[in-house]
Amino acid sequence: MDQKQLSYETIALVLDSWEELRRIPDYESVAGQILFQRLFQRCPQAKILFGFSMHLDHDSRELLDSKRFKMHAAYMIQMLDTAMNMLGPDCELLTEIMQDLGRKHIRYGVRAEYFPVMGEALVYTLKKVLGDQKFGEKETRAVQETYNDLSGDMIKGGRRSQSQPF
């Protein structure tokens, strides 16, 4: 991540929004479910990466009640939580971690074009959970900028580990 591009204000807005999310009871499950439902709605082929049929409806009880769905959804929020904790002083280490994650994700079948969809799903989730009062335009832009940097590192890592485009 190019920390020089992320201003103190951007990082502060992201961390403040994330802290608001953490205050919600069972936030990992709540936010994770919304995030994955949105991802699967916007990118049905992503369901296959998590062991679900592409044709399974993103609102179906079969999906939402699945242990696998709940586990992956909560785990994604935990991973984002870890990344949020590393913003700022641990930026170089975070860049290495994100590039390594990118290398791993290509093995799972993740494609570069999935990242913007996940970014949109993240913003959607924060807006839905926090509401417009706590997650307005400034917060939205800050999260988008930060996510783009983090996912950019993952894409770079994925591209370095293979000869074909990620």
Secondary structure as UniProt FT lines:
FT   TURN            3..5
FT   HELIX           8..22
FT   TURN            25..26
FT   HELIX           27..42
FT   TURN            44..45
FT   HELIX           46..49
FT   TURN            50..51
FT   TURN            54..55
FT   TURN            58..59
FT   HELIX           61..64
FT   HELIX           67..86
FT   TURN            87..90
FT   HELIX           91..108
FT   TURN            112..113
FT   HELIX           114..134
FT   HELIX           137..160
//
